[in-house]
Amino acid sequence: MKKLLSIICFVLFSLKGYCDTLDYYHIFINDSIIGQYNSRSAVDTIIIQSEKFKKSDRLIIRYAKDHPCVKCIYGIKVFCEIKEELPQSETKENFAKLSISLNRLKNLRDKYGLESFKLYYYTRGLEGLNQITTSLFVLKLE
């Protein structure tokens, strides 16, 4: 009887349990971390003081997918409403450094009077098909 009860309990607990999978990402300015988030984080806006960074400083995002794709390209892209090519970065490795020049963003902000930039993370197959895009955050340079 105890054996039967143990088996029933095991089956019920197995059906009740589930895997909670989260993608996570870290944001850096050069090698200094400014934030650690996951796919459930409620980060809307990140503000960076533009007078504090140098021309060579870079915004680096390391994004790790819980289910990495073997034959995919990972990247980040900046979006805003201008008719000029915007910065982006790509890699073939999960959780690799994806970097964008902060000086380039500052120049775009000054040239077009932009208030913010929206950053997206994407994965796509090597053939360029099946792109999946995730909104990360809005970046403001003050």
C-alpha positions as protocol buffer text, in pm:
chain_id: "A"
residue {
  index: 1
  type: MET
  ca { x: 0 y: 0 z: 0 }
}
residue {
  index: 2
  type: LYS
  ca { x: 283 y: 241 z: 87 }
}
residue {
  index: 3
  type: LYS
  ca { x: 447 y: 163 z: -244 }
}
residue {
  index: 4
  type: LEU
  ca { x: 127 y: 242 z: -435 }
}
residue {
  index: 5
  type: LEU
  ca { x: 80 y: 567 z: -241 }
}
residue {
  index: 6
  type: SER
  ca { x: 442 y: 665 z: -317 }
}
residue {
  index: 7
  type: ILE
  ca { x: 393 y: 600 z: -688 }
}
residue {
  index: 8
  type: ILE
  ca { x: 69 y: 801 z: -697 }
}
residue {
  index: 9
  type: CYS
  ca { x: 236 y: 1094 z: -514 }
}
residue {
  index: 10
  type: PHE
  ca { x: 532 y: 1082 z: -751 }
}
residue {
  index: 11
  type: VAL
  ca { x: 305 y: 1090 z: -1057 }
}
residue {
  index: 12
  type: LEU
  ca { x: 94 y: 1376 z: -918 }
}
residue {
  index: 13
  type: PHE
  ca { x: 398 y: 1588 z: -828 }
}
residue {
  index: 14
  type: SER
  ca { x: 553 y: 1518 z: -1168 }
}
residue {
  index: 15
  type: LEU
  ca { x: 243 y: 1642 z: -1345 }
}
residue {
  index: 16
  type: LYS
  ca { x: 226 y: 1950 z: -1124 }
}
residue {
  index: 17
  type: GLY
  ca { x: 588 y: 2055 z: -1183 }
}
residue {
  index: 18
  type: TYR
  ca { x: 706 y: 2253 z: -1485 }
}
residue {
  index: 19
  type: CYS
  ca { x: 1023 y: 2408 z: -1617 }
}
residue {
  index: 20
  type: ASP
  ca { x: 1050 y: 2783 z: -1584 }
}
residue {
  index: 21
  type: THR
  ca { x: 1274 y: 2906 z: -1862 }
}
residue {
  index: 22
  type: LEU
  ca { x: 1400 y: 3262 z: -1876 }
}
residue {
  index: 23
  type: ASP
  ca { x: 1625 y: 3445 z: -2115 }
}
residue {
  index: 24
  type: TYR
  ca { x: 1855 y: 3690 z: -1940 }
}
residue {
  index: 25
  type: TYR
  ca { x: 2077 y: 3978 z: -2040 }
}
residue {
  index: 26
  type: HIS
  ca { x: 2345 y: 4198 z: -1890 }
}
residue {
  index: 27
  type: ILE
  ca { x: 2412 y: 4557 z: -1992 }
}
residue {
  index: 28
  type: PHE
  ca { x: 2758 y: 4712 z: -1970 }
}
residue {
  index: 29
  type: ILE
  ca { x: 2932 y: 5035 z: -2054 }
}
residue {
  index: 30
  type: ASN
  ca { x: 3268 y: 4900 z: -2163 }
}
residue {
  index: 31
  type: ASP
  ca { x: 3345 y: 4646 z: -1888 }
}
residue {
  index: 32
  type: SER
  ca { x: 3135 y: 4806 z: -1612 }
}
residue {
  index: 33
  type: ILE
  ca { x: 2801 y: 4639 z: -1559 }
}
residue {
  index: 34
  type: ILE
  ca { x: 2502 y: 4872 z: -1529 }
}
residue {
  index: 35
  type: GLY
  ca { x: 2221 y: 4617 z: -1515 }
}
residue {
  index: 36
  type: GLN
  ca { x: 2122 y: 4250 z: -1509 }
}
residue {
  index: 37
  type: TYR
  ca { x: 1777 y: 4157 z: -1634 }
}
residue {
  index: 38
  type: ASN
  ca { x: 1571 y: 3861 z: -1751 }
}
residue {
  index: 39
  type: SER
  ca { x: 1277 y: 3817 z: -1985 }
}
residue {
  index: 40
  type: ARG
  ca { x: 1037 y: 3897 z: -1700 }
}
residue {
  index: 41
  type: SER
  ca { x: 1215 y: 4214 z: -1585 }
}
residue {
  index: 42
  type: ALA
  ca { x: 1015 y: 4534 z: -1601 }
}
residue {
  index: 43
  type: VAL
  ca { x: 1292 y: 4758 z: -1733 }
}
residue {
  index: 44
  type: ASP
  ca { x: 1150 y: 5023 z: -1961 }
}
residue {
  index: 45
  type: THR
  ca { x: 1413 y: 5293 z: -1981 }
}
residue {
  index: 46
  type: ILE
  ca { x: 1785 y: 5315 z: -1915 }
}
residue {
  index: 47
  type: ILE
  ca { x: 1929 y: 5665 z: -1880 }
}
residue {
  index: 48
  type: ILE
  ca { x: 2298 y: 5735 z: -1944 }
}
residue {
  index: 49
  type: GLN
  ca { x: 2460 y: 6071 z: -1879 }
}
residue {
  index: 50
  type: SER
  ca { x: 2628 y: 6150 z: -2212 }
}
residue {
  index: 51
  type: GLU
  ca { x: 2877 y: 6400 z: -2068 }
}
residue {
  index: 52
  type: LYS
  ca { x: 3028 y: 6120 z: -1857 }
}
residue {
  index: 53
  type: PHE
  ca { x: 3133 y: 5889 z: -2139 }
}
residue {
  index: 54
  type: LYS
  ca { x: 3429 y: 5913 z: -2375 }
}
residue {
  index: 55
  type: LYS
  ca { x: 3421 y: 5886 z: -2756 }
}
residue {
  index: 56
  type: SER
  ca { x: 3552 y: 5530 z: -2738 }
}
residue {
  index: 57
  type: ASP
  ca { x: 3289 y: 5404 z: -2488 }
}
residue {
  index: 58
  type: ARG
  ca { x: 3056 y: 5127 z: -2599 }
}
residue {
  index: 59
  type: LEU
  ca { x: 2721 y: 4998 z: -2484 }
}
residue {
  index: 60
  type: ILE
  ca { x: 2756 y: 4620 z: -2456 }
}
residue {
  index: 61
  type: ILE
  ca { x: 2469 y: 4376 z: -2422 }
}
residue {
  index: 62
  type: ARG
  ca { x: 2520 y: 4009 z: -2348 }
}
residue {
  index: 63
  type: TYR
  ca { x: 2196 y: 3820 z: -2405 }
}
residue {
  index: 64
  type: ALA
  ca { x: 2155 y: 3451 z: -2327 }
}
residue {
  index: 65
  type: LYS
  ca { x: 1867 y: 3252 z: -2466 }
}
residue {
  index: 66
  type: ASP
  ca { x: 1752 y: 2965 z: -2250 }
}
residue {
  index: 67
  type: HIS
  ca { x: 1714 y: 2755 z: -2565 }
}
residue {
  index: 68
  type: PRO
  ca { x: 2002 y: 2862 z: -2788 }
}
residue {
  index: 69
  type: CYS
  ca { x: 1987 y: 2804 z: -3161 }
}
residue {
  index: 70
  type: VAL
  ca { x: 2286 y: 2623 z: -3311 }
}
residue {
  index: 71
  type: LYS
  ca { x: 2271 y: 2769 z: -3661 }
}
residue {
  index: 72
  type: CYS
  ca { x: 2153 y: 3122 z: -3583 }
}
residue {
  index: 73
  type: ILE
  ca { x: 2274 y: 3479 z: -3581 }
}
residue {
  index: 74
  type: TYR
  ca { x: 2216 y: 3677 z: -3260 }
}
residue {
  index: 75
  type: GLY
  ca { x: 2205 y: 4054 z: -3269 }
}
residue {
  index: 76
  type: ILE
  ca { x: 2091 y: 4385 z: -3130 }
}
residue {
  index: 77
  type: LYS
  ca { x: 1950 y: 4667 z: -3336 }
}
residue {
  index: 78
  type: VAL
  ca { x: 1873 y: 5029 z: -3256 }
}
residue {
  index: 79
  type: PHE
  ca { x: 1543 y: 5171 z: -3382 }
}
residue {
  index: 80
  type: CYS
  ca { x: 1423 y: 5528 z: -3411 }
}
residue {
  index: 81
  type: GLU
  ca { x: 1232 y: 5720 z: -3674 }
}
residue {
  index: 82
  type: ILE
  ca { x: 1504 y: 5854 z: -3904 }
}
residue {
  index: 83
  type: LYS
  ca { x: 1607 y: 5767 z: -4257 }
}
residue {
  index: 84
  type: GLU
  ca { x: 1965 y: 5673 z: -4185 }
}
residue {
  index: 85
  type: GLU
  ca { x: 2130 y: 5341 z: -4117 }
}
residue {
  index: 86
  type: LEU
  ca { x: 2125 y: 5274 z: -3746 }
}
residue {
  index: 87
  type: PRO
  ca { x: 2382 y: 5086 z: -3539 }
}
residue {
  index: 88
  type: GLN
  ca { x: 2352 y: 4714 z: -3492 }
}
residue {
  index: 89
  type: SER
  ca { x: 2575 y: 4428 z: -3383 }
}
residue {
  index: 90
  type: GLU
  ca { x: 2566 y: 4055 z: -3461 }
}
residue {
  index: 91
  type: THR
  ca { x: 2736 y: 3735 z: -3349 }
}
residue {
  index: 92
  type: LYS
  ca { x: 2697 y: 3359 z: -3395 }
}
residue {
  index: 93
  type: GLU
  ca { x: 2744 y: 3282 z: -3024 }
}
residue {
  index: 94
  type: ASN
  ca { x: 2486 y: 3280 z: -2745 }
}
residue {
  index: 95
  type: PHE
  ca { x: 2573 y: 3528 z: -2462 }
}
residue {
  index: 96
  type: ALA
  ca { x: 2850 y: 3688 z: -2667 }
}
residue {
  index: 97
  type: LYS
  ca { x: 2923 y: 4060 z: -2646 }
}
residue {
  index: 98
  type: LEU
  ca { x: 2705 y: 4272 z: -2874 }
}
residue {
  index: 99
  type: SER
  ca { x: 2832 y: 4630 z: -2872 }
}
residue {
  index: 100
  type: ILE
  ca { x: 2724 y: 4966 z: -3007 }
}
residue {
  index: 101
  type: SER
  ca { x: 2918 y: 5292 z: -2997 }
}
residue {
  index: 102
  type: LEU
  ca { x: 2768 y: 5538 z: -2749 }
}
residue {
  index: 103
  type: ASN
  ca { x: 2934 y: 5821 z: -2940 }
}
residue {
  index: 104
  type: ARG
  ca { x: 2749 y: 5717 z: -3258 }
}
residue {
  index: 105
  type: LEU
  ca { x: 2418 y: 5726 z: -3069 }
}
residue {
  index: 106
  type: LYS
  ca { x: 2505 y: 6064 z: -2922 }
}
residue {
  index: 107
  type: ASN
  ca { x: 2583 y: 6201 z: -3270 }
}
residue {
  index: 108
  type: LEU
  ca { x: 2249 y: 6071 z: -3402 }
}
residue {
  index: 109
  type: ARG
  ca { x: 2070 y: 6226 z: -3105 }
}
residue {
  index: 110
  type: ASP
  ca { x: 2236 y: 6566 z: -3168 }
}
residue {
  index: 111
  type: LYS
  ca { x: 2189 y: 6556 z: -3546 }
}
residue {
  index: 112
  type: TYR
  ca { x: 1817 y: 6465 z: -3543 }
}
residue {
  index: 113
  type: GLY
  ca { x: 1708 y: 6595 z: -3201 }
}
residue {
  index: 114
  type: LEU
  ca { x: 1610 y: 6247 z: -3083 }
}
residue {
  index: 115
  type: GLU
  ca { x: 1491 y: 6189 z: -2728 }
}
residue {
  index: 116
  type: SER
  ca { x: 1553 y: 5815 z: -2710 }
}
residue {
  index: 117
  type: PHE
  ca { x: 1650 y: 5495 z: -2891 }
}
residue {
  index: 118
  type: LYS
  ca { x: 1467 y: 5164 z: -2872 }
}
residue {
  index: 119
  type: LEU
  ca { x: 1690 y: 4856 z: -2856 }
}
residue {
  index: 120
  type: TYR
  ca { x: 1580 y: 4516 z: -2982 }
}
residue {
  index: 121
  type: TYR
  ca { x: 1740 y: 4174 z: -2958 }
}
residue {
  index: 122
  type: TYR
  ca { x: 1687 y: 3932 z: -3244 }
}
residue {
  index: 123
  type: THR
  ca { x: 1777 y: 3584 z: -3360 }
}
residue {
  index: 124
  type: ARG
  ca { x: 1753 y: 3463 z: -3715 }
}
residue {
  index: 125
  type: GLY
  ca { x: 1859 y: 3158 z: -3909 }
}
residue {
  index: 126
  type: LEU
  ca { x: 2179 y: 3173 z: -4111 }
}
residue {
  index: 127
  type: GLU
  ca { x: 1967 y: 3188 z: -4427 }
}
residue {
  index: 128
  type: GLY
  ca { x: 1806 y: 3510 z: -4300 }
}
residue {
  index: 129
  type: LEU
  ca { x: 1466 y: 3353 z: -4242 }
}
residue {
  index: 130
  type: ASN
  ca { x: 1252 y: 3321 z: -3928 }
}
residue {
  index: 131
  type: GLN
  ca { x: 1371 y: 3630 z: -3744 }
}
residue {
  index: 132
  type: ILE
  ca { x: 1245 y: 3655 z: -3385 }
}
residue {
  index: 133
  type: THR
  ca { x: 1262 y: 3999 z: -3225 }
}
residue {
  index: 134
  type: THR
  ca { x: 1241 y: 4093 z: -2857 }
}
residue {
  index: 135
  type: SER
  ca { x: 1211 y: 4450 z: -2729 }
}
residue {
  index: 136
  type: LEU
  ca { x: 1472 y: 4512 z: -2459 }
}
residue {
  index: 137
  type: PHE
  ca { x: 1453 y: 4873 z: -2340 }
}
residue {
  index: 138
  type: VAL
  ca { x: 1452 y: 5239 z: -2435 }
}
residue {
  index: 139
  type: LEU
  ca { x: 1789 y: 5414 z: -2406 }
}
residue {
  index: 140
  type: LYS
  ca { x: 1801 y: 5784 z: -2322 }
}
residue {
  index: 141
  type: LEU
  ca { x: 2121 y: 5985 z: -2343 }
}
residue {
  index: 142
  type: GLU
  ca { x: 2105 y: 6296 z: -2127 }
}
